[in-house]
């Protein structure tokens, strides 16, 4: 059998500000899989995403993170991005002075190290703008400046599609979106996915999961994964909350 493992997290323990946030966490994401992580506020979901991306405010005290069969536990964030990891921001920042197109060109060159073919880049960008129901003029606006909440989230998906990572991590990409915006975001995500690409999603809602079918849903509580299952786990949580999982942790 051909090994298709892409991300492997082994017995991960993480501290920040002298407090342990993640403990004994294990997770494997294979190529072509969609994983959803759900959990109550403060469970460690965003911490996990940031640690995978190499945020310097978090200290790995035990365990390891492997990506594409390479240990990346000590790698800097920019190195991880070049390896093919993308993280969307839960609250995207406004960046005056840098256009959406300019940012995408700079990021693409930083990741690939190859000169861009201008006309092909523009063609690819227009295709993805159309798919997300973005007017072409958005590409010439300063990044996220004056964008609505939904436009900022769609801008994150545009970045994911243009940068074409091996693993995309989406932190509450559907929060605050109306029905049409959720559908647009889902269209972009489904366009991105294939048998070589993987997705790790944090969500509190069932809206996005109406359009994207997860292979696995994980429940993260008190810094560790306490249950893994199929899409029915998400339905249980949406209907009944996290009470039973908190009881598992406290028992």
N, C-alpha and C positions, 0 to 999 in steps of 0.2 A: 504493500500500500504506500502511495506517495504521501509524505508528511506535508500537511497543509497548515500547520500551526503558524500563526502570525504574531500574536501577542500572548506571552505567558507571564503571569504574575505569581510568584512563588513565596508563600508564607510572609507576606509583606506587612511590616510594622512601620508606622509613620508618626513622627512627632512634629508639632509646631508650637512654639512658645512654651516649651517644656511640658506639653500635654500630648498624650498619645491619642491620635485621632483614628488611625487604622490599626487593626491587630489581626494577625493570622489570616490575612486575606489571600485567597487563591482564585485565579481567574484565567481561563484559556479562551482565546478568540481565534478561531481558524479562518482561513481565507474564505471569503464569500458569505460569511455569517453576519447576522444582525443581532446584537445583544442589547437588551434594555435593562437599565438599573433603576430601581424604584426604592424609595425609603423615606421615612419621616425627616423633617427638617433637623439638621444637626447630625445626621447619621454618618456623614463622611463622603457623600456622593461627589460633591465638587472637589473635595480634597483628593479623591482618587483620580479624577480627571487631570487635576493640576500636577499630581505626582507623575502620572504617565508622561506628561508633557515636559517635566523637569523644572517645575517652578522652584526657584531657589529658597523660598520661605518654608519649604517642607523638608524635613530630614528623614531619610530612610534609615532606620536603626537596625533593621533586620530584614532578610529576604532579598529578592531580586526581581527585576523587570527585564524580560527578554523580548526583543522585537526582531522578527525575521531571522531567528536563530542566532542573534547577537545580544550579549548583555549590554543594556543601555542604562543601567542603574545610575552610573556616575556621569553620563553624558550631559552636556549643556542643551538647553532648549533648541538652539539653532541647529545643532547636530541632529537632534531627533526629527526636526522638521525636514531636514535634507534626507533623512532615512525614509521619510514618507508618512509622518504622523501629523495630523491636522486637528486643532482644537478650536471650536467655535466659542465665542464669549457669551456668557449668560446675559451680560449687559454690555453690548458693544460700545466702545468709546468713540466720541467724535474727534476727528483729526483734521483740523483746519490746515489748509495749505497743501494737502496731498489729495489728488483726485482718486476716485475709485480705480480708474484705468491705470494711473501712475503707480498706485500701490500694487496692483496686480502684476504689472510688468516687473517692478522691482523684486517682488516676492518670488515670481516665477524664475527670474534670472538667478536670485540668491540660492534657490533650491536646485536648479538644474546646472547652473554654471555655463549655460549655452546661450549664445545670442538668439534673440527672438526674431522670428519671421513676422514682420509687422502685419502684413495683409492676412496671414493665416490666423494670427492672434486676434485681430479685429473680427474676422469671420466667426471664430470660435466664441468670442465674447458676445457677439450679437445673437448667436444661436441660443446661448444660455440666458441672456437677458430676455429674449422672447419667451422662452420656456417658463421663466419666473414672472412673466407679465410686467417686466420692467421696461420703461421707455429708454431708448438709447441715450437720452440726455443724462441719465443717472450716472453713466460712466465718467462724465466730465464734471460732476459735482464733487466737492470735497467729501472725503470719506465720512459717511454717517451724519454730516452736519445738516441739521434741519430735516433729517429723515424721521418718519414716524417709527413707532416701535416695530410695526410689521415690516417696514422697509429695511430697518437695521437687521432684522432676522433674515430677510431674503438676501440682503447683501452678504451675510455670513455664508449662506448656501452658494451664492455666486462665487465667492472666494474658494470654497471647497471644490466646486466643479472645475474652476479654472486651474487650480493648483494640483488637482488630480492625485491626492495622496493614496497610500495603500490602506491606511486606517484613518477614518474620520471620527472624531469624538464630538458629540453635539450635546452641550449642556443646556437643557431646557429650551431648546430651539423653538418650541411651540408655545411657550408661555406668553400670554397677552395677545395672541393672534386670533383674528376672527376666522370664520369657517373658510372663506375664500383664500385667505393668506395661508392657513394650514394646508389647504389643498395645493397651493402653489409651491410651498416648501416641500411637501411630500413628492410632488412631481420632480423637483430638482434632485431630491435624495434618490428616488427610484431610477432616475436617469444616470446618476453617478454609480450606482451599485452594479457589480458583476461578480463573476466567480472568483476573481482575484482581489476584490475590494471588500473591506470589512467596515462595520459600523458599530459604534458604541454610543448609546443614547441614554441620557438622563431625562426622565419626564415624570410629571405628576398627573398627567392627563391621558385619557383614552382617545382624544381627538386625532392625534398623529397616528396612532396604532390602527385607526380605521383604514388607513391608506398604505401603511408599511407593516408587513408581517414580520414579527421578530422570530428568530430561531430559538432564542432563550430569553427568559425574563429572570433577573436576579433581584432578590430582596436584600438590601443593605441596611442593617440596623446596628447601632452602637459600634460602628467601625469594622464590621465583618459581614460577610454574606451568609445569611441564615437559611435561605431557600433558593433553589434554582428550578425552573420549570418552563413550560411553554406559555403561549399567549394567555392561557386561562388564569395564570397567576396574576397578570395585570388586571383581569376582569374581577378577580376576587378582591384585590386591593381597592379598586375603584368602588366596589359595592360595599365593602366591609371595613376598609381602613387597615391600619398596621397594628392594631391592638394585639392580635394573636402572636405576631412576630416579636413584639416587645416582651410579651410574656415568655417566649422561648428564650430570649436573651437573659431575662431576669431569673429564670428558673434554675 
